[in-house]
Amino acid sequence: MRHAFARAFTAVLLGSVLSACYSYRPVDSAPPGSTVRVHIPVSSSVNIPGRQTETVTLEGSLLSLGDSIQVATETRRAMGAYREIVQLDTLRLGASQVARIEVKEFSTGRTIGLSLVIAGLVGGAAAIAFGVGGGSAGDGPPGGGGPEPAVVITPSLITGLIGALSGGR
C-alpha cells in the first residue's frame, strides 16, 4: 500500500513538472509587461562545425522591445529558514545578442489535464484510505494480524499540495 501511494505521489510531482499550467511560445515581438524567456547565445573561441550553439536562458518581465531589449529580472536566495534576499535587475541586450524570445502563456489544456490527474490521485488515495474494494465483511486483516496502517489525507495536506503544484510561494 505504501509503495502504491509513493508511486502516485511521484506521478503527481512528475506530472506537475512536465505539464505545468503555463507554456512558452516563440515570438518575434511581445507586448511590454509580458513574462518572457530570452535565450542568449554563449560565444566561444572554438567553433565546431555542425554543433548547435549553447544558450543561457533568462526569464523576466519585458520592459521594451526594439533595437534593444530590456528585461526586468528577479532573483531570490534563501538565507536560513526565514530570510530571503531578493535581487532586482534590469538587463539591456542588443537585438543581435538574442537567439530567440519566448512568451509565457496560460495553457488551458495542460491546466485541465493536471486538474484531472490531481482529482484522480486524490480519489484513488481516498479509496485506498477507506478500503474500497477490500474483502467481505467477515474477513480479518491478512495474516491474522492487527489493523493495517492507513493513509491519512487532511484538508491542509490537499491545500498544500494544490498550492505547491500551482506555483504558490
Secondary structure, 3 states (H helix, E strand, C coil): CHHHHHHHHHHHHHHHHHCCCEEEEEECCCCCCCEEEEEEECCCCCCCCCCCCCEEEEEEEEEEECCEEEEEEEEEEECCCCCEEEEEEEEEEEHHHCCEEEEEEECHHHHHHHHHHHHHHHHHHHHHHCCCCCCCCCCCCHHHCCCCCCCCCCHHHHHHHHHHHCCCC
